[in-house]
Amino acid sequence: MDYLRIIMPDRVDVQYFSQAKLWGQPVHEQVMVARDLVRLIPDDVRTILDAGCGNGAVTNDIAESWSVVGCDISETALKNVAAPAVVADLCKLPFPDDSFDLVLASDVIEHLPDEIYEQALREISRVAAKYVLIAVPYREVLEAAYVSCPSCDQRYHAHLHQRVYEEASLHGLMGNQFQIDKMLLSGEHWKYSSTSLPDACYSVAGLDYPFENAICPYCGTRRGAKTVGKGAESFRRKIEAYQAMSVAYGFEPVPPRSEIIALYKKGGSFSQSIALGPEDFIEDEPEIIEIDSAPKLKDPVSYPAVVYELESQGSERLLFLRKSPEKLKVLRGQLSGVDSYCPVNEVYRRSEALEGGGFAIAEIPFNMRGFLVRFVGASDDLVVGLQYRKYTSRDEILHLCFQCFPYGSAQDNARIQQLNAIAEKLESTRSELEEKLRIRDMHYEELQERFEEVNALANGLESERVRLNGLLVEMENCRTKGEEEQP
């Protein structure tokens, strides 16, 4: 795709978004938000500017139905955009006033530094003839995505998010000419409800947000890969289970949806109501489940509002429940076995068969995706009845999430310990090899620098030799001329 190139400023956000690794295939989250953005595009829109279009996750989709131009600060990202595109800074858009019926800015303005924020908003409003459509993170816990710089040790947001957005902060955002016409919540739910648990992960286990492409806004260092020990990862999984179960049993509020979308209309009247979808209304736990009637999803979702089945390739069927079942009874159909998954230990545990066609489900924690059960040998007409566990305090959940679970015989556990020892030895060997490679690369860089210094010296000597040779030739010419002039 050909596009106009404009010289970009040397800002850390430009460096961050110029990384090719950021612009792979759109993730499930982006697809969800893109779908909801399209729902809010008014019928009288013909032309659209996708300001900060990135890799075209939205641009390429809407270009099939509207006349779309994309722009972004990252030339790398625009290589994936199929529509006409411009490399441009939002602070100075290369378009006349009122150039587009609608200007779209999806997950863009939260990245803008304070010194250019207001100017970028004015530019977006300036080129919009009728509407502005934005999507921003909603009530984000910024600290949950903090990382530490390996060079200067400063803490910062991995994606360079600068501010938190709520309903009130969106009012008047696009200037006096534009008023909010519609608002919609989108995306999955955030992982955490508050800063306390992300802070615990960092202070206790040294864990921060796992994102190696972060670029430090203080010194410009790329974060890179960070080795995390097994104990630290286990602690993270326990914290995530504690958060999820605290929400499921009413001790913590459900974290909000991750995005809020607002449609601004030029000359419109202000509306602050948020349109809610069916996924925003949480149902009570069903005591009877007809397996074939459960919604089937391709990917797991965070804090599910309903029981759902995950699409699978084999004969086994994977069902996510919102709470922990204690007993399961087969009311209709056939079922050979039930396994429940523990995300803390990352293993399935087989349920004990009961007389009368039921199963006793092991008491284990679950994470934000829900309590995962695997039905083995389930018939298509399977209907089950469930009896759920009850937890009356946070302490009960905390104890469950942080206790150790014996999953098998002594022989199995001994084998697991043996494999863990081998894995730790391999990890140690890998770390040693990485260190040797680092030292080798460092020596190579030093040799390269010395080679360049020697090469520069050789070039200088060669220049001096040529100069001296020229002087000698000139002196010889003068001597010869003098001899010829003598009588």
Stockholm file with secondary structure:
# STOCKHOLM 1.0

chainA/1-487         MDYLRIIMPDRVDVQYFSQAKLWGQPVHEQVMVARDLVRLIPDDVRTILDAGCGNGAVTNDIAESWSVVGCDISETALKNVAAPAVVADLCKLPFPDDSFDLVLASDVIEHLPDEIYEQALREISRVAAKYVLIAVPYREVLEAAYVSCPSCDQRYHAHLHQRVYEEASLHGLMGNQFQIDKMLLSGEHWKYSSTSLPDACYSVAGLDYPFENAICPYCGTRRGAKTVGKGAESFRRKIEAYQAMSVAYGFEPVPPRSEIIALYKKGGSFSQSIALGPEDFIEDEPEIIEIDSAPKLKDPVSYPAVVYELESQGSERLLFLRKSPEKLKVLRGQLSGVDSYCPVNEVYRRSEALEGGGFAIAEIPFNMRGFLVRFVGASDDLVVGLQYRKYTSRDEILHLCFQCFPYGSAQDNARIQQLNAIAEKLESTRSELEEKLRIRDMHYEELQERFEEVNALANGLESERVRLNGLLVEMENCRTKGEEEQP
#=GR chainA/1-487 SS CCEECCCCCCCHHHHHHTCGGGCSSCCHHHHHHHHHHHHTSCTTCCEEEEETCTTSTTHHHHTTTSEEEEEESCHHHHTTCCSCEEECCGGGCSSCTTCEEEEEEESCGGGSCHHHHHHHHHHHHHHEEEEEEEEEEBSCCGGGGEEECTTTCCEEETTCCCCCBCHHHHTTTTCTTEEEEEEEEEEEECSCSSSHHHHHHHHHHCCCCCCTTCBCTTTCCBCCCCCCCHHHHHHHHHHHHHHHHHHHTTSSCCCCEEEEEEEEEETCCCCCCEECCGGGSCCCCCSEEEGGGSCEESSCCSSCSSCEEECCSSSCEEEEESSCEEEEEEEESCCCEEEEEETTTTEEEECEEETTTEEECCCCCCBTTBEEEEEESCCTTCEEEEEECCCCSHHHHHHHHHSCCCCSCHHHHHHHHHHHHHHHHHHHHHHHHHHHHHHHHHHHHHHHHHHHHHHHHHHHHHHHHHHHHHHHHHHHHHHHHHHHHCC
#=GC SS_cons         CCEECCCCCCCHHHHHHTCGGGCSSCCHHHHHHHHHHHHTSCTTCCEEEEETCTTSTTHHHHTTTSEEEEEESCHHHHTTCCSCEEECCGGGCSSCTTCEEEEEEESCGGGSCHHHHHHHHHHHHHHEEEEEEEEEEBSCCGGGGEEECTTTCCEEETTCCCCCBCHHHHTTTTCTTEEEEEEEEEEEECSCSSSHHHHHHHHHHCCCCCCTTCBCTTTCCBCCCCCCCHHHHHHHHHHHHHHHHHHHTTSSCCCCEEEEEEEEEETCCCCCCEECCGGGSCCCCCSEEEGGGSCEESSCCSSCSSCEEECCSSSCEEEEESSCEEEEEEEESCCCEEEEEETTTTEEEECEEETTTEEECCCCCCBTTBEEEEEESCCTTCEEEEEECCCCSHHHHHHHHHSCCCCSCHHHHHHHHHHHHHHHHHHHHHHHHHHHHHHHHHHHHHHHHHHHHHHHHHHHHHHHHHHHHHHHHHHHHHHHHHHHHCC
//
